[in-house]
């Protein structure tokens, strides 16, 4: 059995080495014979393409219009037509109760009284208005109980108005200046009364909490609408004015904290409510009254998210508005605008703001309709592609968060998102095929950039997270072919970081799929380059593989570049070996890599690298001996696939083997 497996492994490794040598000979021939280079490139690309089609049975063709589109950010088109629906300014203003109290704080500012007397007067004024509001509610209840009293009160009001009118005209029938003055003063008072003071907001908040279904709630939402436009130069005809930041903060805090609970009480919505239950509210009699109030609140909140720039305020708004996410089901046009705002904050905000925006997006994608999920998928992919064009050590953490966020949203509904993922991977394969065919400078640039590599890494993470629970074999084998094609397309020492990233992605796919992917040959190609031991040690801190795809020329002969190549190669080889460290074929898998490691160990003259490689060789040999000893104890045939898969099943769950512990120590200083 061991002999059979050994022959297969040696034959497979020999075939891979021959293919690598063959590619090198072709590259040398291309430089010598420029006249025939294009023809050789086309034949090679054609063979690769036919191989991919025959092995993977990819649905569709790379000649499709979507695949010919080589701009990654143009793959999915965002539909903004519905974002402009229902956005007229009149929607933001609600009809108010004319008798709702407005309490002024500035009418006695120019008086010569003592400041304490002024404060006491304002306190008394507030108490009087509260008492008036209380008496008004009692009067309204009395009117409901006794309709005749209502008729009597209306007749008294009309008689009183007629008497006042006669008195005015009897004093001076021909002089209209008095009437004009009264009208002017009324307009001035009306305009002054529209200034929202802190005491006014306090009274309104108390009235709303006492009687949520009263008319004061509309006034309060109008104030919230005015607060959402605070600091913006709008027309002076605005119904309400926010005089200072204190009032802005007070009305913002109350409405955002209490609006969701008020709407839930008015509509009788339970704590856990689905979108189906919410949609049924449209047929209730209360909905006609509450709809404009809720729409005003949601629209003002969206406007506020667009205008505020302070991260802490935005996080607070998102945390409170998130409680009302289910209410957005009733206003589809507002959902599209909300998603657009949230995706922008998620992609561009600092850590807390980006996280809060993502949680909100996840709630929308999981709780609302499938159309909302599709909008989230499209906008998040486009935002990620737009922000992953440049990679620096400072933004690696944020890019990782964006990538993980996209994967999580796409994993909510595999059936719906898989079509988009397949289309994107086919686009990546089409760009690679075009580069293999022409070998042109522009075509190669479309691949050796962070946007292409990060997009590829995104779908690798998506596949590894969902492969075991869903049938993603078509995506798996297509993306493996694309990654291997990229690794072979860019030879030479300058592209070592790019090839290492390809090997890292292949290791992840192999680990999640349990499919053997030969990566050792790609790693050992990168160990052939030698550095200069006399290089300036000050250059050691000027290069970082994690944020590079192409190494600057001045570092190619440096000792640090050589050390970084060896350290990264060892880490990738260990990650490759640990996947098969308990497999019955590990001795055959590690045979050729072990030979190449020993050759490299003999050639290297750097003491630190010498010890590092020697330790790896010892660990691999120990694991080979461990597997061979266990193989001698079994009695099943290599053809018994079930028994092969169960080999050392108990050891995997027991105390960790020495090679697994060695891998854990390597991960502590991981470069990927």
C-alpha positions in Angstrom: 0.0 0.0 0.0 2.7 2.5 1.0 4.6 1.7 -2.2 1.6 2.4 -4.4 0.9 5.7 -2.6 4.6 6.6 -2.9 4.7 6.0 -6.6 1.6 8.1 -7.1 3.0 11.0 -5.0 6.4 10.9 -6.8 4.8 10.7 -10.2 2.5 13.7 -9.3 5.3 15.8 -7.9 7.5 14.9 -10.9 4.8 16.0 -13.3 4.4 19.3 -11.5 8.1 20.0 -11.6 8.2 19.2 -15.2 5.3 21.6 -15.9 7.2 24.4 -14.0 10.4 23.8 -16.0 8.4 23.7 -19.2 6.9 27.1 -18.4 10.4 28.5 -17.7 11.7 27.3 -21.0 8.7 28.9 -22.8 9.4 32.2 -21.1 13.1 32.2 -22.2 12.0 31.3 -25.7 9.6 34.2 -25.7 12.4 36.7 -25.0 14.6 35.2 -27.7 12.0 35.0 -30.4 9.8 38.1 -30.1 8.3 37.5 -33.5 6.6 34.3 -32.3 5.9 35.3 -28.7 2.2 36.2 -29.4 1.5 32.9 -31.1 3.0 30.9 -28.2 1.0 32.9 -25.7 -2.2 32.3 -27.5 -1.6 28.6 -27.8 -0.8 28.4 -24.1 -3.9 30.4 -23.1 -6.1 28.3 -25.3 -4.9 25.1 -23.6 -5.5 26.6 -20.2 -8.9 27.7 -21.1 -10.0 24.4 -22.6 -8.6 22.6 -19.5 -10.7 24.8 -17.2 -13.9 24.3 -19.3 -13.4 20.5 -19.6 -12.6 19.9 -15.9 -14.9 22.3 -14.2 -18.0 22.4 -16.5 -18.5 26.1 -15.7 -22.0 27.2 -16.4 -22.0 29.9 -19.1 -19.1 31.0 -21.2 -16.3 33.4 -20.6 -17.3 35.1 -23.8 -20.5 36.3 -22.1 -21.0 40.0 -21.9 -20.7 40.0 -18.2 -17.3 38.2 -18.4 -15.9 40.5 -21.0 -16.5 43.4 -18.6 -13.1 43.7 -17.0 -14.0 46.5 -14.6 -14.7 44.9 -11.2 -16.6 47.9 -9.9 -19.0 47.8 -12.9 -20.1 44.2 -12.5 -23.3 44.9 -10.5 -25.3 48.0 -11.3 -26.9 49.9 -8.5 -30.5 51.0 -9.1 -31.0 54.6 -7.7 -34.3 55.3 -9.5 -36.4 54.4 -6.4 -34.3 56.6 -4.1 -35.9 59.8 -5.3 -39.5 58.6 -4.7 -41.5 60.3 -2.0 -38.9 62.9 -1.0 -40.9 66.2 -1.3 -40.3 68.7 1.4 -44.0 68.7 2.4 -43.6 65.1 3.7 -41.4 66.4 6.5 -43.9 68.8 8.0 -47.0 67.8 9.9 -50.1 69.9 10.7 -49.8 71.2 14.2 -52.3 72.0 17.0 -52.5 75.8 17.2 -53.1 75.7 20.9 -50.0 73.7 21.6 -47.8 75.7 24.1 -44.7 77.5 22.9 -42.7 78.9 25.9 -40.4 81.8 25.2 -37.2 82.2 27.2 -36.1 85.5 25.7 -39.1 87.9 26.1 -37.7 89.5 29.3 -34.0 89.5 28.3 -33.8 93.3 28.1 -35.6 94.0 31.4 -33.7 95.4 34.3 -35.0 92.8 36.8 -32.8 90.6 38.8 -31.8 87.3 37.0 -33.3 85.2 39.8 -36.7 86.9 39.4 -36.5 86.2 35.7 -35.8 82.5 36.3 -38.6 82.3 38.8 -41.0 83.9 36.3 -40.1 81.4 33.7 -40.7 78.5 36.1 -44.1 79.9 37.0 -44.8 80.3 33.3 -44.0 76.7 32.7 -46.2 75.6 35.6 -49.1 77.7 34.2 -48.8 76.1 30.7 -48.7 72.6 32.2 -51.9 73.5 34.2 -53.5 74.9 31.1 -52.7 71.7 29.2 -54.1 69.6 32.0 -57.4 71.6 32.1 -57.6 71.4 28.3 -57.5 67.6 28.4 -60.2 67.6 31.0 -62.3 69.9 28.8 -61.8 67.6 25.8 -63.0 64.6 27.8 -66.1 66.6 28.9 -66.8 67.5 25.3 -66.7 63.8 24.3 -69.2 62.9 27.1 -71.7 65.8 26.6 -72.3 66.8 22.9 -74.7 69.5 24.0 -72.0 71.3 26.0 -69.9 71.3 22.8 -72.6 73.1 20.9 -73.0 75.6 23.7 -69.3 76.3 23.8 -69.1 76.8 20.0 -72.0 79.3 20.1 -70.3 81.2 22.9 -67.0 81.3 21.0 -68.8 82.8 17.9 -70.6 85.4 19.9 -67.4 86.4 21.7 -65.6 86.8 18.3 -68.4 88.9 16.9 -68.4 91.2 19.9 -64.6 91.8 19.7 -64.9 92.5 16.0 -67.7 95.1 16.6 -65.6 96.8 19.3 -62.6 97.2 17.1 -64.5 98.7 14.2 -66.7 101.0 16.4 -63.5 102.6 17.9 -62.2 103.9 14.5 -64.0 102.9 11.4 -61.9 104.8 9.0 -58.5 104.2 10.5 -57.0 100.9 9.4 -53.5 101.5 10.8 -54.6 99.9 14.1 -55.8 96.8 12.3 -52.5 96.6 10.4 -50.5 97.0 13.6 -52.5 94.2 15.2 -51.9 91.9 12.2 -48.2 92.7 12.2 -47.9 92.0 15.9 -49.8 88.8 15.5 -47.3 87.7 12.8 -44.4 88.7 14.9 -45.7 86.8 17.9 -46.5 83.8 15.8 -43.0 83.8 14.3 -41.4 84.2 17.8 -43.5 81.4 19.2 -42.1 79.0 16.6 -38.7 79.3 18.3 -38.2 76.0 20.2 -36.9 76.6 23.6 -35.7 74.1 26.2 -38.8 74.7 28.3 -41.0 74.1 25.3 -39.4 70.8 24.6 -39.7 69.8 28.2 -43.4 70.5 28.2 -43.9 68.6 24.9 -41.9 65.6 26.1 -44.0 65.4 29.3 -47.2 65.7 27.3 -46.2 63.1 24.8 -45.3 60.6 27.5 -48.6 61.2 29.3 -50.7 61.1 26.1 -48.9 59.6 23.1 -51.9 59.8 20.8 -52.3 63.5 21.4 -51.6 66.3 19.0 -48.4 67.3 20.7 -46.5 64.4 19.2 -46.9 65.9 15.7 -45.4 69.2 17.0 -42.5 67.3 18.6 -41.8 65.4 15.3 -41.8 68.8 13.5 -39.3 69.9 16.0 -37.2 66.8 15.3 -37.5 67.6 11.5 -36.1 71.1 12.3 -33.4 69.6 14.4 -32.3 67.3 11.5 -31.7 70.5 9.5 -29.9 72.4 12.3 -27.0 74.4 11.0 -28.0 74.3 7.4 -29.1 77.5 5.6 -32.6 76.8 4.6 -35.4 79.2 3.7 -36.5 81.5 6.5 -40.1 80.3 6.0 -39.2 77.1 8.0 -42.0 76.4 10.5 -39.8 75.9 13.6 -36.4 77.2 14.7 -33.7 75.5 16.8 -31.9 78.3 18.7 -28.9 76.5 20.1 -27.1 73.2 20.6 -28.7 72.4 23.9 -32.2 72.4 22.4 -30.9 70.4 19.4 -29.4 67.8 21.8 -32.6 67.7 24.0 -35.1 67.1 21.2 -32.7 64.7 19.4 -32.2 62.5 22.4 -35.8 62.3 23.4 -37.3 61.5 20.0 -34.6 58.9 19.1 -34.9 57.2 22.5 -38.7 57.2 22.7 -40.2 57.3 19.2 -39.9 53.5 18.6 -41.7 52.7 21.9 -44.4 55.4 21.2 -45.1 54.0 17.7 -45.2 50.4 19.1 -47.8 51.4 21.7 -49.9 53.3 19.3 -50.0 50.4 16.8 -50.1 47.7 19.4 -46.9 46.1 18.1 -45.3 43.4 20.3 -41.6 43.3 21.1 -40.8 40.5 18.6 -42.6 41.3 15.4 -42.0 40.0 11.9 -42.4 41.9 8.7 -45.6 40.0 7.9 -47.2 41.3 11.1 -46.0 44.8 10.4 -47.5 44.8 6.8 -50.9 43.8 8.3 -50.9 47.1 10.1 -51.7 48.9 6.9 -55.3 47.6 7.1 -55.9 48.9 10.6 -57.8 52.1 11.3 -55.0 53.6 13.3 -52.5 53.4 10.4 -54.1 56.3 8.5 -53.3 58.6 11.4 -49.9 57.2 12.4 -48.5 56.8 8.9 -47.5 60.5 8.4 -46.0 60.6 11.9 -43.9 57.6 11.3 -42.8 58.6 7.9 -41.8 62.1 9.2 -39.7 60.5 11.9 -37.9 58.0 9.6 -37.3 60.6 6.9 -35.9 63.1 9.3 -33.6 60.4 10.8 -32.3 59.6 7.3 -31.7 63.3 6.6 -29.9 63.6 10.0 -27.6 60.6 9.1 -26.7 62.4 5.8 -25.8 65.7 7.5 -24.1 64.8 10.8 -20.4 64.4 10.7 -19.6 63.6 14.3 -18.9 59.9 14.8 -20.3 59.7 18.3 -23.6 61.3 17.3 -23.9 59.0 14.3 -23.3 55.9 16.4 -26.0 57.1 18.8 -28.5 57.7 15.9 -27.8 54.3 14.4 -28.1 52.5 17.7 -31.5 54.1 18.3 -32.8 54.0 14.7 -31.9 50.3 14.5 -34.7 49.6 17.0 -37.1 50.8 14.3 -35.7 48.7 11.5 -38.9 46.7 11.1 -40.9 49.9 10.5 -39.0 50.5 7.3 -40.9 47.6 5.8 -43.8 49.9 5.5 -41.8 52.5 3.4 -39.8 50.6 0.6 -38.5 53.8 -0.9 -36.9 54.8 2.4 -35.2 51.4 2.8 -33.1 52.0 -0.4 -32.0 55.4 0.9 -31.2 53.9 4.3 -29.0 51.1 2.8 -27.1 53.6 0.7 -26.3 55.7 3.7 -25.4 52.8 5.9 -23.1 51.2 3.3 -21.3 54.5 2.9 -20.8 54.9 6.7 -19.7 51.2 6.9 -17.0 51.6 4.2 -15.7 55.0 5.3 -16.3 55.4 9.0 -14.0 54.8 11.9 -14.1 51.5 13.8 -17.2 52.0 16.0 -19.2 53.8 13.3 -18.3 51.1 10.8 -19.4 48.3 13.2 -22.7 50.0 14.1 -23.5 50.5 10.4 -22.7 46.9 9.6 -25.0 45.6 12.4 -27.8 47.8 11.0 -27.2 46.4 7.5 -27.3 42.9 8.8 -30.6 43.5 10.5 -32.0 44.9 7.2 -30.7 42.0 5.2 -32.0 39.3 7.6 -35.3 40.8 8.7 -36.7 42.6 5.6 -37.5 41.4 2.1 -35.3 39.5 -0.3 -35.1 42.7 -2.5 -33.5 44.5 0.5 -31.0 41.7 0.8 -30.2 41.9 -2.9 -29.6 45.7 -2.5 -27.3 45.1 0.4 -25.3 42.5 -1.6 -24.9 44.8 -4.5 -24.0 47.9 -2.6 -21.6 46.2 -0.2 -19.7 44.5 -3.0 -19.4 47.7 -4.9 -18.3 49.6 -1.8 -15.7 47.0 -0.9 -14.3 47.0 -4.5 -14.1 50.8 -4.4 -12.2 50.8 -1.1 -9.7 47.9 -1.6 -7.7 49.5 -4.4 -4.9 50.4 -2.0 -3.4 48.4 0.8 -1.2 49.9 3.5 -0.2 48.6 6.9 -2.5 51.2 8.4 -5.7 50.0 6.7 -5.2 46.3 6.8 -7.4 45.9 9.8 -10.2 47.9 8.3 -10.0 46.0 5.0 -10.2 42.7 6.9 -13.3 43.9 8.7 -14.9 45.0 5.4 -14.1 41.6 3.8 -15.5 39.7 6.8 -18.6 41.8 6.7 -19.3 41.1 3.1 -18.8 37.4 3.6 -21.2 37.4 6.5 -24.0 39.2 4.6 -23.5 37.0 1.5 -23.7 33.9 3.8 -27.2 34.8 5.0 -28.8 33.4 1.8 -26.4 31.2 -0.2 -28.9 30.4 -2.9 -29.5 34.1 -3.6 -25.9 35.3 -3.2 -24.2 32.4 -5.0 -25.3 33.6 -8.4 -23.5 36.9 -7.8 -20.4 35.2 -6.5 -20.2 32.9 -9.5 -20.6 35.8 -11.9 -17.8 37.7 -10.1 -15.4 34.7 -10.2 -16.2 34.1 -13.9 -15.3 37.8 -14.5 -12.0 37.2 -12.7 -11.4 34.1 -14.8 -12.2 36.0 -18.0 -9.6 38.8 -17.1 -7.0 36.1 -16.4 -7.8 34.3 -19.7 -7.3 37.6 -21.6 -4.0 38.2 -19.9 -2.8 34.6 -20.7 -3.9 35.1 -24.3 -2.2 38.5 -25.0 0.5 38.8 -22.3 0.0 42.5 -22.8 1.2 45.1 -20.2 -2.3 46.5 -19.7 -3.9 43.1 -19.3 -1.3 42.1 -16.7 -1.9 45.3 -14.8 -5.5 44.3 -14.4 -4.4 41.3 -12.4 -1.4 42.4 -10.4 -3.3 45.0 -8.5 -5.0 45.0 -5.0 -8.5 45.3 -6.3 -8.2 42.0 -8.3 -6.4 40.2 -5.5 -8.7 41.4 -2.7 -11.7 40.4 -4.8 -10.3 37.0 -5.2 -9.5 36.7 -1.5 -13.0 37.8 -0.7 -14.6 34.9 -2.6 -12.0 32.5 -1.2 -13.2 33.4 2.3 -16.8 33.0 1.2 -16.2 29.5 -0.1 -14.2 28.4 2.9 -16.9 29.6 5.3 -19.8 27.9 3.5 -18.3 24.9 1.6 -19.0 22.3 4.2 -22.7 23.2 4.5 -23.5 23.9 0.8 -22.7 22.6 -2.6 -20.1 25.0 -3.9 -17.9 22.6 -5.9 -18.3 24.6 -9.1 -17.0 27.7 -7.4 -14.2 25.9 -5.6 -12.6 24.3 -8.6 -13.0 27.4 -10.8 -11.3 29.7 -8.2 -8.5 27.1 -7.7 -7.7 27.2 -11.4 -7.7 31.1 -11.4 -5.3 31.2 -8.4 -2.9 28.7 -9.9 -3.0 30.6 -13.2 -2.1 33.8 -11.4 0.8 32.2 -9.5 2.3 30.8 -12.8 1.6 34.0 -14.8 4.0 36.1 -12.7 7.5 34.5 -12.3 10.6 36.2 -11.0 11.6 37.5 -7.6 9.7 40.8 -7.8 6.3 39.0 -7.6 7.2 36.7 -4.7 4.6 38.5 -2.4 1.8 37.9 -5.0 2.7 34.2 -5.3 2.8 33.8 -1.6 -0.7 35.3 -1.3 -1.8 32.8 -3.9 -0.3 29.9 -1.9 -2.0 31.2 1.2 -5.4 31.2 -0.5 -4.9 27.7 -1.9 -4.0 26.5 1.6 -7.3 27.9 3.0 -9.3 26.2 0.2 -7.5 22.9 0.7 -8.2 23.0 4.5 -11.9 23.7 4.1 -12.5 21.3 1.2 -10.1 18.5 2.2 -8.9 18.5 -1.4 -5.2 18.1 -1.9 -3.8 21.1 -3.7 0.0 20.8 -4.6 1.5 24.1 -3.5 5.0 23.0 -2.5 6.4 23.6 -6.0 5.1 27.2 -5.9 6.8 27.8 -2.6 10.2 26.3 -3.5 10.4 28.5 -6.6 10.5 31.5 -4.3 13.4 30.0 -2.3 15.8 30.1 -5.2 16.6 33.8 -4.9 19.6 34.8 -2.9 20.2 38.0 -1.0 23.3 40.0 -0.3 24.6 39.3 3.3 26.4 42.7 3.2 23.3 44.7 2.7 22.6 47.8 4.8 20.8 46.7 8.0 18.9 50.0 8.1 16.7 48.7 5.2 15.2 46.0 7.3 12.2 48.1 8.3 11.4 49.4 4.9 9.6 46.4 3.4 6.5 44.6 4.4 5.1 41.6 2.4 1.6 42.0 3.8 1.1 45.3 1.9 3.1 44.4 -1.2 2.3 42.6 -4.5 5.6 43.6 -6.2 8.9 44.1 -4.5 10.8 47.3 -5.3 14.0 46.7 -7.2 16.3 48.1 -4.6 15.3 45.3 -2.1 15.8 42.3 -4.4 19.4 41.7 -3.4 19.0 42.7 0.2 19.5 40.1 3.0 16.2 41.1 4.5 14.3 40.2 1.4 15.9 36.8 1.3 15.1 36.2 5.0 11.5 37.4 4.5 11.1 34.9 1.6 12.4 32.0 3.7 10.3 32.8 6.8 7.1 33.2 4.7 7.9 30.0 2.7 8.4 28.0 5.9 5.1 29.3 7.3 3.2 28.3 4.1 4.9 24.9 4.0 4.0 24.2 7.6 0.4 25.3 7.0 0.3 22.9 4.0 1.8 20.0 5.9 -0.4 20.3 9.0 -3.5 19.7 6.9 -2.3 16.2 6.1 -0.3 15.5 9.2 -2.8 12.9 10.3 -3.5 11.5 6.8 -2.3 8.1 5.9 -0.5 9.4 2.8 1.6 12.0 4.7 4.9 10.3 4.1 4.3 10.4 0.3 3.0 14.0 0.4 6.2 15.2 2.2 8.8 13.1 0.4 9.8 15.5 -2.4 9.3 18.7 -0.3 11.6 17.1 2.3 14.3 16.5 -0.3 14.1 20.1 -1.5 14.2 21.4 2.0 17.4 19.4 2.7 19.0 20.8 -0.4 18.1 24.4 0.6 19.4 23.7 4.1 22.8 22.7 2.7 23.1 25.8 0.6 22.0 28.5 3.0 24.7 30.3 4.9 22.5 32.4 7.2 22.7 30.9 10.7 19.2 32.0 11.8 17.6 30.5 8.6 19.8 27.4 8.9 18.2 26.7 12.3 14.7 27.5 11.2 14.8 25.1 8.2 16.5 22.4 10.2 13.7 22.5 12.8 11.1 22.1 10.0 13.0 19.2 8.5 13.1 17.5 11.9 9.4 18.0 12.6 8.5 16.6 9.2 10.7 13.5 9.6 9.2 12.9 13.1 5.7 13.1 11.7 6.6 10.7 8.8 7.9 8.2 11.3 4.8 8.6 13.4 2.4 7.9 10.4 4.5 5.0 9.1 4.4 3.4 12.5 0.6 3.7 12.7 0.2 2.5 9.1 2.0 -0.8 10.0 -0.7 -1.4 12.6 -3.7 -1.3 10.2 -5.0 -4.2 8.1 -7.2 -2.4 5.6 -6.4 -1.9 1.9 -5.7 1.5 0.3 -8.8 1.0 -1.8 -10.9 1.0 1.4 -11.8 4.7 1.2 -13.9 4.7 4.4 -11.2 3.2 6.5 -8.6 5.6 5.0 -10.7 8.6 6.0 -11.1 7.2 9.6 -7.3 6.8 10.0 -6.1 8.3 13.3 -9.5 9.7 14.0 -9.1 9.3 17.7 -5.6 11.0 17.6 -7.1 14.0 16.0 -9.4 14.7 19.0 -6.9 13.7 21.6 -3.7 15.4 22.8 -2.1 17.4 20.0 0.7 15.7 18.1 4.2 17.4 18.0 3.7 18.7 14.5 0.4 20.4 15.4 2.1 22.1 18.4 5.0 23.2 16.1 2.4 24.8 13.8 0.8 26.7 16.7 4.2 28.1 17.5 4.7 29.2 13.9 1.3 30.9 13.9 2.3 33.2 16.8 4.4 35.2 14.3 2.2 34.7 11.3 2.9 36.9 8.3 -0.5 36.3 6.6 
